[in-house]
Amino acid sequence: MTAPAVPPRAIRLVFRGEWTAPDGKGLLGADPRLRTLRKVLVSYPAVRHILPDRISLEASADSRTLDAVARFLERQHWLVTSVAVE
């Protein structure tokens, strides 16, 4: 018997007005601040991948890691209006 597959966890972001441009690049934009932010995010071992509007984490990610990443993102007032853990 195998263990049931657990879907990965995610953190979804809602961006501030100027970051919600129609190009849809979000976190994947070329702005130097976004490049630095991506480098910090991938330093967390549970981060699987980054999409324009969300960060996917391993299903086995500890809730403390998930909370730490979410709190870090909430402090990015220049970029986001809200952060939701899924």
Residue frames as a rotation matrix with the C-alpha (Angstrom) as fourth column:
MET 1
0.572 0.821 0.000 0.00
0.821 -0.572 0.000 0.00
0.000 0.000 -1.000 0.00
THR 2
-0.539 -0.722 0.434 1.19
0.698 -0.671 -0.250 3.48
0.472 0.168 0.866 -0.76
ALA 3
-0.483 0.323 -0.814 0.39
0.562 -0.598 -0.571 6.60
-0.671 -0.734 0.107 1.18
PRO 4
0.543 0.731 0.412 -2.21
0.808 -0.323 -0.492 8.87
-0.226 0.601 -0.767 -0.40
ALA 5
-0.379 -0.680 0.628 -0.73
0.820 -0.561 -0.113 11.69
0.429 0.473 0.770 -2.43
VAL 6
0.249 0.373 -0.894 -0.83
0.746 -0.662 -0.069 14.97
-0.618 -0.650 -0.443 -0.58
PRO 7
0.633 0.006 0.774 -1.08
0.654 -0.538 -0.531 18.03
0.413 0.843 -0.345 -2.80
PRO 8
-0.509 -0.861 -0.012 1.59
0.767 -0.446 -0.461 20.69
0.392 -0.244 0.887 -2.45
ARG 9
0.270 0.531 -0.804 0.85
0.811 -0.575 -0.107 23.72
-0.519 -0.623 -0.586 -0.34
ALA 10
-0.201 -0.289 0.936 0.76
0.823 -0.568 0.001 27.20
0.532 0.770 0.352 -1.77
ILE 11
-0.236 0.123 -0.964 0.86
0.571 -0.785 -0.240 30.85
-0.787 -0.607 0.115 -0.80
ARG 12
0.086 0.376 0.923 -1.19
0.961 -0.276 0.023 33.11
0.264 0.885 -0.385 -3.08
LEU 13
-0.650 -0.418 -0.635 -0.40
0.565 -0.824 -0.036 36.82
-0.508 -0.382 0.772 -3.38
VAL 14
0.586 0.720 0.373 -2.60
0.810 -0.507 -0.294 39.80
-0.022 0.474 -0.880 -4.22
PHE 15
-0.406 -0.897 0.176 -0.45
0.912 -0.411 0.007 42.57
0.066 0.163 0.984 -5.63
ARG 16
-0.159 0.229 -0.960 -0.61
0.282 -0.921 -0.267 46.34
-0.946 -0.314 0.082 -5.21
GLY 17
0.703 0.660 -0.265 -2.00
0.005 -0.377 -0.926 48.35
-0.711 0.650 -0.268 -8.11
GLU 18
0.428 -0.573 -0.699 1.22
-0.873 -0.462 -0.156 49.10
-0.234 0.677 -0.698 -9.98
TRP 19
-0.648 -0.703 0.292 2.30
-0.629 0.710 0.316 45.44
-0.430 0.021 -0.903 -9.78
THR 20
-0.090 0.696 0.712 -0.91
0.228 0.711 -0.666 44.07
-0.970 0.102 -0.223 -11.29
ALA 21
-0.343 -0.136 -0.929 0.04
-0.748 -0.559 0.358 45.14
-0.568 0.818 0.090 -14.81
PRO 22
0.667 0.727 -0.165 -1.56
-0.661 0.475 -0.580 43.30
-0.344 0.496 0.797 -17.72
ASP 23
-0.011 -0.735 -0.678 1.74
-0.844 0.370 -0.388 41.61
0.536 0.568 -0.625 -18.59
GLY 24
0.843 0.534 -0.060 0.99
-0.409 0.710 0.573 39.18
0.349 -0.459 0.817 -15.74
LYS 25
0.050 -0.921 -0.387 4.63
-0.100 0.381 -0.919 38.74
0.994 0.085 -0.073 -14.72
GLY 26
0.910 0.399 0.116 3.99
-0.142 0.038 0.989 39.29
0.390 -0.916 0.091 -10.99
LEU 27
0.733 -0.637 0.238 6.82
-0.183 0.153 0.971 37.68
-0.655 -0.756 -0.004 -9.04
LEU 28
0.315 -0.610 0.727 8.58
0.789 0.594 0.156 36.80
-0.527 0.524 0.669 -12.29
GLY 29
0.987 0.099 0.125 9.12
0.150 -0.841 -0.519 40.41
0.054 0.531 -0.845 -13.35
ALA 30
0.335 -0.924 0.185 12.53
0.669 0.095 -0.738 41.88
0.664 0.370 0.650 -14.14
ASP 31
0.688 -0.053 0.724 12.57
-0.393 -0.865 0.310 44.49
0.610 -0.498 -0.616 -11.35
PRO 32
-0.344 -0.925 -0.161 15.74
-0.285 0.266 -0.921 44.12
0.895 -0.271 -0.355 -9.20
ARG 33
-0.432 0.251 0.866 13.63
-0.899 -0.050 -0.434 43.97
-0.066 -0.967 0.248 -6.03
LEU 34
0.687 0.726 -0.010 11.70
-0.721 0.680 -0.136 41.02
-0.092 0.101 0.991 -7.45
ARG 35
0.370 -0.640 -0.674 14.92
-0.223 0.643 -0.732 39.21
0.902 0.421 0.095 -8.39
THR 36
-0.666 -0.617 0.419 16.18
-0.521 -0.017 -0.853 39.64
0.533 -0.787 -0.310 -4.83
LEU 37
-0.019 0.765 0.644 12.84
-0.964 0.156 -0.214 38.50
-0.264 -0.625 0.735 -3.43
ARG 38
0.781 0.285 -0.555 12.95
-0.493 0.828 -0.268 35.34
0.383 0.483 0.787 -5.58
LYS 39
-0.157 -0.921 -0.358 16.48
-0.243 0.387 -0.889 34.58
0.957 -0.053 -0.284 -4.34
VAL 40
-0.661 -0.020 0.750 15.29
-0.748 -0.062 -0.661 34.81
0.060 -0.998 0.026 -0.74
LEU 41
0.362 0.911 0.199 12.22
-0.909 0.392 -0.143 32.67
-0.208 -0.129 0.970 -1.41
VAL 42
0.673 -0.109 -0.731 14.14
-0.320 0.849 -0.421 29.84
0.666 0.518 0.536 -3.08
SER 43
-0.472 -0.859 0.199 16.51
-0.553 0.112 -0.826 29.76
0.687 -0.499 -0.528 -0.11
TYR 44
-0.018 0.543 0.839 13.70
-0.918 0.325 -0.229 28.15
-0.397 -0.774 0.493 1.90
PRO 45
-0.870 -0.472 0.141 14.18
-0.386 0.831 0.400 24.37
-0.306 0.294 -0.905 1.46
ALA 46
-0.404 0.786 0.467 10.43
0.406 0.612 -0.679 23.64
-0.820 -0.085 -0.566 1.17
VAL 47
0.168 0.473 -0.865 9.84
-0.565 -0.673 -0.478 26.00
-0.808 0.569 0.155 -1.77
ARG 48
0.143 -0.018 0.990 9.10
0.573 0.817 -0.068 23.97
-0.807 0.577 0.127 -4.93
HIS 49
-0.506 -0.296 0.810 8.57
0.848 -0.341 0.405 26.71
0.156 0.892 0.424 -7.47
ILE 50
-0.476 0.298 -0.827 7.48
0.183 -0.887 -0.425 30.31
-0.860 -0.354 0.367 -7.94
LEU 51
-0.196 0.529 0.826 4.69
0.977 0.031 0.212 31.36
0.086 0.848 -0.523 -10.26
PRO 52
-0.516 -0.069 0.854 3.61
0.300 -0.948 0.105 34.93
0.802 0.310 0.510 -11.07
ASP 53
0.002 0.638 0.770 0.98
-0.611 -0.609 0.506 35.04
0.792 -0.471 0.388 -8.30
ARG 54
0.880 0.320 0.352 1.90
-0.470 0.473 0.745 32.22
0.072 -0.821 0.567 -5.92
ILE 55
-0.314 -0.949 0.036 4.64
-0.908 0.288 -0.305 30.18
0.278 -0.129 -0.952 -4.32
SER 56
0.693 0.506 -0.514 4.32
-0.389 0.862 0.325 26.41
0.608 -0.025 0.794 -4.20
LEU 57
-0.188 -0.715 0.674 5.80
-0.982 0.118 -0.149 24.53
0.027 -0.689 -0.724 -1.25
GLU 58
-0.771 -0.155 -0.617 6.32
-0.192 0.981 -0.007 20.82
0.607 0.113 -0.787 -0.64
ALA 59
0.298 0.941 -0.162 3.31
-0.184 0.223 0.957 19.05
0.937 -0.255 0.240 0.86
SER 60
0.357 -0.246 -0.901 5.54
0.803 0.574 0.162 18.03
0.478 -0.781 0.402 3.76
ALA 61
-0.392 -0.531 0.751 6.45
0.126 -0.840 -0.528 21.66
0.911 -0.113 0.396 4.53
ASP 62
-0.561 0.088 -0.823 6.32
0.827 0.107 -0.552 22.37
0.039 -0.990 -0.133 8.22
SER 63
0.511 0.840 0.182 3.58
0.810 -0.542 0.226 24.82
0.289 0.032 -0.957 9.26
ARG 64
0.459 -0.425 -0.780 6.26
0.401 -0.684 0.609 27.02
-0.793 -0.592 -0.143 10.87
THR 65
-0.673 -0.701 0.236 8.04
0.496 -0.191 0.847 27.31
-0.549 0.687 0.476 7.52
LEU 66
-0.226 0.698 0.680 4.78
0.890 -0.136 0.435 28.14
0.396 0.704 -0.590 5.80
ASP 67
0.744 0.510 -0.432 4.02
0.659 -0.666 0.349 30.81
-0.109 -0.544 -0.832 8.40
ALA 68
0.028 -0.828 -0.560 7.54
0.406 -0.502 0.763 32.25
-0.913 -0.249 0.322 8.15
VAL 69
-0.752 -0.267 0.603 7.32
0.650 -0.142 0.747 32.58
-0.113 0.953 0.280 4.36
ALA 70
0.167 0.911 0.377 3.83
0.867 -0.318 0.385 34.11
0.470 0.263 -0.843 4.59
ARG 71
0.675 0.039 -0.737 4.95
0.553 -0.688 0.470 36.64
-0.489 -0.725 -0.486 7.25
PHE 72
-0.426 -0.896 -0.126 7.99
0.481 -0.342 0.808 37.54
-0.766 0.284 0.576 5.17
LEU 73
-0.616 0.247 0.748 5.78
0.737 -0.155 0.658 38.20
0.278 0.957 -0.087 2.14
GLU 74
0.495 0.854 -0.159 3.28
0.849 -0.436 0.299 40.23
0.186 -0.283 -0.941 4.18
ARG 75
0.299 -0.469 -0.831 6.10
0.468 -0.687 0.556 42.62
-0.831 -0.555 0.014 5.10
GLN 76
-0.725 -0.528 0.443 6.68
0.626 -0.237 0.743 43.38
-0.287 0.816 0.502 1.41
HIS 77
0.062 0.834 -0.547 4.28
0.445 -0.514 -0.733 46.36
-0.893 -0.198 -0.404 1.53
TRP 78
-0.384 -0.285 -0.878 5.72
-0.564 -0.681 0.467 47.75
-0.732 0.674 0.101 -1.69
LEU 79
-0.920 -0.104 -0.379 4.47
-0.371 0.546 0.751 44.66
0.129 0.831 -0.541 -3.55
VAL 80
-0.646 0.649 -0.403 1.49
0.482 0.755 0.444 42.93
0.592 0.092 -0.801 -1.93
THR 81
-0.303 0.645 0.701 -1.81
-0.726 -0.633 0.269 43.87
0.618 -0.427 0.660 -0.36
SER 82
0.463 0.444 0.768 -2.57
-0.841 0.494 0.221 40.40
-0.281 -0.748 0.602 0.99
VAL 83
-0.620 -0.651 -0.438 -1.12
-0.691 0.717 -0.089 36.92
0.372 0.248 -0.895 1.35
ALA 84
0.452 0.823 0.345 -3.26
-0.889 0.445 0.106 33.76
-0.066 -0.354 0.933 1.60
VAL 85
-0.721 -0.635 0.278 -2.01
-0.634 0.766 0.105 30.32
-0.280 -0.101 -0.955 2.60
GLU 86
0.261 0.807 -0.529 -3.77
-0.930 0.358 0.087 27.54
0.259 0.470 0.844 0.69
